Amino acid sequence: MIERKQTGTRMSKIVIHNQVAYLSGQVGAGDTVADQTKDCLSRVDALLEEAGSDRKHILQAIIWLSDMNDFAEMNDIWDAWVPEGHAPARACGEAKLARDVLKVEIIVTAAVKSS
């Protein structure tokens, strides 16, 4: 069975299949990469909760930065957000994002917690 949440014409924000939650790419508001990363991860937290998961159950994260010069600043926020001992498989690269003001986009896949 496939469960879709917050589904629109173009995409679902969450798709759950076989106890795995796939989140759509999340972006955040703010002027700096740190501000946008904090906001983005707050959105990830909310979607994980809605999916029945949390930070400790993240399997993989894909991070896109509009400028790899922001890598260290983004990592400062990321490292404080990920629970110790629960770092997921992760990739980070540079890409042109959907809007010029965006500096970071994060895509997360997580296991749904057992009930």
C-alpha positions as CSV (number, residue, x, y, z in Angstrom):
1,M,0.0,0.0,0.0
2,I,1.2,3.5,-0.8
3,E,0.0,6.4,1.5
4,R,0.3,10.0,0.3
5,K,0.0,13.0,2.5
6,Q,-0.4,16.7,1.7
7,T,-1.0,15.8,-1.9
8,G,-1.4,18.4,-4.6
9,T,-1.5,18.4,-8.4
10,R,2.3,18.3,-8.7
11,M,3.5,16.4,-5.7
12,S,2.9,14.9,-2.3
13,K,5.0,16.3,0.6
14,I,5.1,12.8,2.1
15,V,4.8,9.4,0.5
16,I,4.9,6.3,2.7
17,H,5.5,2.8,1.4
18,N,6.7,-0.3,3.2
19,Q,7.3,1.6,6.4
20,V,9.6,4.1,4.7
21,A,8.6,7.8,4.4
22,Y,9.9,9.8,1.5
23,L,9.7,13.6,2.0
24,S,9.6,16.1,-0.8
25,G,12.5,18.6,-1.0
26,Q,12.2,21.2,1.8
27,V,13.4,24.8,1.6
28,G,13.4,27.5,4.2
29,A,13.0,31.2,4.6
30,G,15.7,33.6,5.7
31,D,18.6,35.7,4.3
32,T,21.5,33.4,5.2
33,V,22.1,29.7,4.6
34,A,22.1,29.2,8.4
35,D,18.6,30.8,8.6
36,Q,17.3,28.8,5.7
37,T,18.8,25.6,6.9
38,K,17.2,26.0,10.4
39,D,13.8,26.7,8.9
40,C,14.1,23.9,6.4
41,L,15.0,21.4,9.1
42,S,12.0,22.6,11.2
43,R,9.8,21.8,8.2
44,V,11.5,18.4,8.0
45,D,10.8,17.8,11.7
46,A,7.1,18.6,11.1
47,L,6.8,16.3,8.1
48,L,8.6,13.5,9.9
49,E,6.2,13.7,12.8
50,E,3.2,13.6,10.5
51,A,4.8,10.5,8.8
52,G,5.2,8.8,12.2
53,S,9.0,9.2,12.2
54,D,11.7,11.4,13.6
55,R,15.3,12.5,13.3
56,K,16.6,9.2,14.7
57,H,15.0,7.3,11.9
58,I,16.4,9.2,9.0
59,L,17.9,6.8,6.5
60,Q,19.2,9.2,3.9
61,A,19.5,12.9,3.3
62,I,20.3,14.7,0.0
63,I,21.3,18.3,0.4
64,W,21.5,20.8,-2.4
65,L,23.3,24.1,-1.9
66,S,23.1,27.0,-4.4
67,D,26.8,27.6,-3.5
68,M,29.2,25.1,-2.1
69,N,30.9,28.0,-0.3
70,D,28.0,27.7,2.2
71,F,28.9,24.1,3.0
72,A,30.5,24.8,6.4
73,E,27.8,27.2,7.5
74,M,25.0,24.6,6.6
75,N,27.0,21.8,8.3
76,D,27.1,23.8,11.5
77,I,23.3,23.8,11.7
78,W,23.0,20.2,10.3
79,D,25.5,18.8,12.8
80,A,23.6,20.3,15.8
81,W,20.3,19.0,14.5
82,V,21.2,15.4,13.9
83,P,21.1,13.3,17.1
84,E,24.4,11.9,18.1
85,G,24.9,8.4,16.7
86,H,22.0,8.7,14.2
87,A,23.7,10.3,11.2
88,P,22.0,9.2,8.0
89,A,23.6,8.3,4.7
90,R,24.1,11.8,3.1
91,A,25.1,13.5,-0.1
92,C,25.6,17.2,-0.6
93,G,26.1,19.0,-3.9
94,E,25.7,22.3,-5.7
95,A,22.6,23.0,-7.9
96,K,20.6,25.8,-9.3
97,L,17.5,25.8,-7.0
98,A,14.0,26.7,-8.0
99,R,14.2,30.4,-7.0
100,D,17.3,32.7,-6.9
101,V,16.8,33.5,-3.2
102,L,17.0,29.8,-2.1
103,K,20.3,28.7,-0.7
104,V,19.5,25.1,0.5
105,E,17.1,22.3,-0.2
106,I,17.0,19.1,1.8
107,I,15.4,15.8,0.7
108,V,14.9,13.1,3.4
109,T,14.0,9.5,3.5
110,A,13.2,7.9,6.9
111,A,11.9,4.7,8.4
112,V,8.5,5.0,10.0
113,K,8.7,4.1,13.7
114,S,7.2,0.8,14.8
115,S,4.0,1.1,16.8
